[in-house]
Amino acid sequence: MQNHSKPIQRVDDASKRLIMELLQGTNTFGFDVDSIFYVEQENRWIVIEFLKTEHPTVRPSDSHPNRYWHRNWRKFFSLWRLVEDLGNAELYLVNYEDEDHAKSQGRKEREFRVIKVEGVVPGEKGRLIDGHSNIMNFEEVKEWYQNFNDRAAG
């Protein structure tokens, strides 16, 4: 069965604004997932979460969720639970710097770090268990991401 979908043509943050309005400033215990693909031929789910590097001196190659685990461990644990509950699934975390940040630091190439998650040790003193990570430039991560999209299309 061929899936038909439309291309993403614009950024829409309306749902995030709505959630903020609904919660009225209270802490949220939910989160959005950036990409979920189902690859029918492999009966496999692929979950991808993008993690923007905010600190001006920390590159994606130097950033890792374990560095700030104590602040965000619930999010990573929840993502891991989602992957486990889906069954045959993989979780990838993608540390990235946006184009403006790279330019402000005098770099022509944006850097990405793709981490395949193998497990999570929950709790404030826990950690992410990564199987492997790759440092990529924009063209490489674009090809990697489009591969999942193409596989999901059938």
BELURDA-V613955 format. One record per backbone hydrogen bond with DSSP energy under -1.0 kcal/mol. NH is the residue of the N-H (numbers start at 1). CO is the residue of the C=O. E is the energy in kcal/mol with one decimal. If there is no record, write none. Layout:
nh: [NH NH]
co: [CO CO]
e: [E E]
This chain:
nh: [17 18 19 20 21 22 23 24 26 35 37 39 44 45 46 47 48 49 51 53 58 62 63 67 71 72 73 76 77 78 79 80 81 82 83 84 85 86 89 90 92 93 94 95 96 97 102 103 104 105 106 107 112 113 114 115 116 117 118 119 121 126 127 129 131 134 136 141 142 143 144 145 146 147 148 149 150 151 152 153]
co: [13 14 15 16 17 18 19 20 23 48 46 44 39 88 37 90 35 92 94 96 55 59 59 64 68 68 69 72 73 74 75 76 77 78 79 80 81 82 87 45 47 115 49 113 51 111 98 99 100 101 103 102 136 95 134 93 132 91 129 129 127 123 121 119 116 114 112 137 138 139 140 141 142 143 144 145 146 147 148 149]
e: [-2.1 -2.4 -2.4 -2.3 -2.1 -2.8 -2.4 -1.1 -2.0 -1.9 -2.9 -3.3 -1.8 -2.7 -2.8 -2.9 -2.9 -2.4 -3.2 -3.4 -1.2 -1.4 -1.1 -2.4 -1.3 -1.3 -1.7 -1.6 -2.7 -2.6 -2.5 -2.3 -2.5 -2.4 -2.3 -2.6 -2.8 -1.8 -1.7 -2.0 -2.7 -2.6 -2.7 -2.6 -2.1 -1.1 -2.2 -2.4 -2.4 -1.2 -1.9 -2.7 -2.4 -2.5 -2.8 -3.3 -2.6 -2.8 -3.4 -1.6 -3.4 -2.1 -1.5 -3.2 -2.6 -2.2 -2.9 -2.4 -2.5 -2.1 -2.3 -2.7 -2.7 -1.7 -1.2 -2.0 -2.9 -2.4 -2.2 -1.3]
